[in-house]
Amino acid sequence: MRFTLDPELAQFESQVRDHLRSAMTPELVEQIHTTGVFHDYEFTRGLAEKGWYAADPAQGERMSPFQTQILIAELHRADAPMYLGETTRMVASVVRQVGTPFVQERVLDGAANGDVTIALGFSEPECGSDVAAASTRAVRDGDDWLINGSKMFTTNGHIADYVFLLARTDPEQPKHKGLTMFLVPTNSEGFDAQAVWTLSGERTNITFYSDLRISDQWRIGEVNAGWQTLLLALEDEHASGWGPHIARLLEHAERWAADTKDASGIARIDDPDVRRRLARAAIEVEVSSLLLSRCAWLEETGQRIEAEGPMSKLFSTEALERASQDFNEMVGPDALRSPFDPTAPENGQIQQIMRFSLGTTIYAGTSEVQRTIIAQRGLGLPR
Ligand SMILES: Cc1cc2nc3c(=O)[nH]c(=O)nc-3n(C[C@H](O)[C@H](O)[C@H](O)COP(=O)(O)OP(=O)(O)OC[C@H]3O[C@@H](n4cnc5c(N)ncnc54)[C@H](O)[C@@H]3O)c2cc1C
């Protein structure tokens, strides 16, 4: 068992870091904070030119699981605009497997080079965890489908070219059996995206589908086999680990502790309580990283990721929440000043990361859902 990167992986990591240092310009960082939109076409094309973006439709994945893990970790650590790229990659992989030639021709090349983007339209105002309860309707009309309904939290739906939409096509069937997936062009008449702002200032959307008409060629997978098609997308989702966000939070906290003195002129870094909090977060960074590495190792050795992915997601998001609340308490009221306040300690990032951390325990499966999967698949407990 080795805990260090191979020389090639270490070199890859430093190449990614170098690229991100120059690509994450102060203007881009400001743009992300002022718009709340975590996507930038120029940044994405920069990744694509390096071969570090979506999977190549012709060759399949070009990066090994460990390279992918390093890339995603560095993107997280740089707080880079990456989420629309990830959703596009997930859907492109499904389109490659079960999309019609019509869709493949229009989507795959652009998805690989960053020109075509795809958001996810699964959750609805009335259902998120129980996604199979979706009630957005698609009704067959000759060679077309007419779609009516709404989707909640369609992140980036206002800028994406397509929404990968889960719709109910047969309400008479049991809920998992009457669903079908579609790729809906967002320039279709009847599509609307309205902003929903999260606690961390991120923009997501509620999207509306009003008598939206698309041809059957935009269907992905068989009619009423939407659940199986959706699982293909979720299977392709890399196990997530949010430790790199704890690492960047820790960098802020360490710098603050080194640079700040208490009322009696003693550096905060010399306070045993401050050191205890820093050490605790450092351990959580390490554990998060190891849990995620285990997933990459399973993938690399051709084994299935069962409960290990949920363990990585659950631990690292809850650790991020813990550490960020801890550091806000450590810094005190000053921590609460906004990133837009030039005198805020560490550019307001300590409170910003705390607000961001709360969403991480919700999307891609809430903590409760992850615990259920770990209990059933990992521990073999009954439903
Ligand atoms: C910032 C953000 C971005 C998102 N982006 C997208 C996106 O791009 N596309 C998309 O489709 N969705 C997106 N989502 C939606 C996200 O996946 C859902 O919010 C999530 O699945 C939870 O669904 P819900 O909000 O309806 O809560 P609910 O499912 O109603 O859950 C409410 C509470 O009940 C708990 N709960 C629910 N069911 C169970 C159960 N069986 N056992 C135990 N506890 C349970 C949950 O854990 C939660 O605490 C996003 C969400 C957020 C916050």
The ligand as a MOL file (V3000), in Angstrom:
LIG
                    3D

  0  0  0     0  0            999 V3000
M  V30 BEGIN CTAB
M  V30 COUNTS 53 58 0 0 0
M  V30 BEGIN ATOM
M  V30 1 C -27.6670 23.9810 -5.0590 0
M  V30 2 C -28.4410 22.8290 -5.6150 0
M  V30 3 C -28.2330 22.4380 -6.9280 0
M  V30 4 C -28.9620 21.3890 -7.4810 0
M  V30 5 N -28.7930 21.0710 -8.8010 0
M  V30 6 C -29.6170 20.1580 -9.3760 0
M  V30 7 C -29.5820 19.9270 -10.7930 0
M  V30 8 O -28.7890 20.5290 -11.5130 0
M  V30 9 N -30.4950 19.0780 -11.3360 0
M  V30 10 C -31.4040 18.3910 -10.5720 0
M  V30 11 O -32.1930 17.6260 -11.1130 0
M  V30 12 N -31.4450 18.5730 -9.2190 0
M  V30 13 C -30.5900 19.4410 -8.6170 0
M  V30 14 N -30.6460 19.6620 -7.2580 0
M  V30 15 C -31.6620 18.9750 -6.4880 0
M  V30 16 C -31.1470 17.9930 -5.4810 0
M  V30 17 O -30.6860 16.8260 -6.0890 0
M  V30 18 C -32.3220 17.7590 -4.5150 0
M  V30 19 O -32.5050 18.9600 -3.7980 0
M  V30 20 C -32.0790 16.6530 -3.5750 0
M  V30 21 O -32.1800 15.4550 -4.2590 0
M  V30 22 C -33.0910 16.6940 -2.4220 0
M  V30 23 O -34.3920 16.7630 -2.9140 0
M  V30 24 P -35.4340 17.7960 -2.3080 0
M  V30 25 O -34.8020 19.1470 -2.2610 0
M  V30 26 O -36.7250 17.6420 -3.0380 0
M  V30 27 O -35.6370 17.3500 -0.8100 0
M  V30 28 P -36.5100 16.1190 -0.3210 0
M  V30 29 O -36.2520 14.9120 -1.1380 0
M  V30 30 O -37.9200 16.5640 -0.1610 0
M  V30 31 O -35.8820 15.8750 1.1060 0
M  V30 32 C -36.1730 16.6980 2.2530 0
M  V30 33 C -35.4760 16.0840 3.4540 0
M  V30 34 O -35.9900 14.7660 3.6820 0
M  V30 35 C -34.9310 13.8100 3.6480 0
M  V30 36 N -35.4050 12.5830 2.9890 0
M  V30 37 C -36.0370 12.4850 1.7990 0
M  V30 38 N -36.2930 11.1950 1.5140 0
M  V30 39 C -35.7900 10.4670 2.5290 0
M  V30 40 C -35.7420 9.0670 2.8180 0
M  V30 41 N -36.2500 8.1670 1.9840 0
M  V30 42 N -35.1410 8.6840 3.9600 0
M  V30 43 C -34.6120 9.5920 4.8290 0
M  V30 44 N -34.6450 10.9320 4.6180 0
M  V30 45 C -35.2230 11.3540 3.4940 0
M  V30 46 C -33.8320 14.4500 2.8240 0
M  V30 47 O -32.5650 13.9140 3.1380 0
M  V30 48 C -33.9590 15.9010 3.2330 0
M  V30 49 O -33.3010 16.1300 4.4460 0
M  V30 50 C -29.9040 20.6890 -6.6750 0
M  V30 51 C -30.0890 21.0580 -5.3360 0
M  V30 52 C -29.3820 22.1120 -4.8050 0
M  V30 53 C -29.6250 22.5010 -3.3730 0
M  V30 END ATOM
M  V30 BEGIN BOND
M  V30 1 1 1 2
M  V30 2 1 2 3
M  V30 3 2 2 52
M  V30 4 2 3 4
M  V30 5 1 4 5
M  V30 6 1 4 50
M  V30 7 2 5 6
M  V30 8 1 6 7
M  V30 9 1 6 13
M  V30 10 2 7 8
M  V30 11 1 7 9
M  V30 12 1 9 10
M  V30 13 2 10 11
M  V30 14 1 10 12
M  V30 15 2 12 13
M  V30 16 1 13 14
M  V30 17 1 14 15
M  V30 18 1 14 50
M  V30 19 1 15 16
M  V30 20 1 16 17
M  V30 21 1 16 18
M  V30 22 1 18 19
M  V30 23 1 18 20
M  V30 24 1 20 21
M  V30 25 1 20 22
M  V30 26 1 22 23
M  V30 27 1 23 24
M  V30 28 2 24 25
M  V30 29 1 24 26
M  V30 30 1 24 27
M  V30 31 1 27 28
M  V30 32 2 28 29
M  V30 33 1 28 30
M  V30 34 1 28 31
M  V30 35 1 31 32
M  V30 36 1 32 33
M  V30 37 1 33 34
M  V30 38 1 33 48
M  V30 39 1 34 35
M  V30 40 1 35 36
M  V30 41 1 35 46
M  V30 42 1 36 37
M  V30 43 1 36 45
M  V30 44 2 37 38
M  V30 45 1 38 39
M  V30 46 1 39 40
M  V30 47 2 39 45
M  V30 48 1 40 41
M  V30 49 2 40 42
M  V30 50 1 42 43
M  V30 51 2 43 44
M  V30 52 1 44 45
M  V30 53 1 46 47
M  V30 54 1 46 48
M  V30 55 1 48 49
M  V30 56 2 50 51
M  V30 57 1 51 52
M  V30 58 1 52 53
M  V30 END BOND
M  V30 END CTAB
M  END
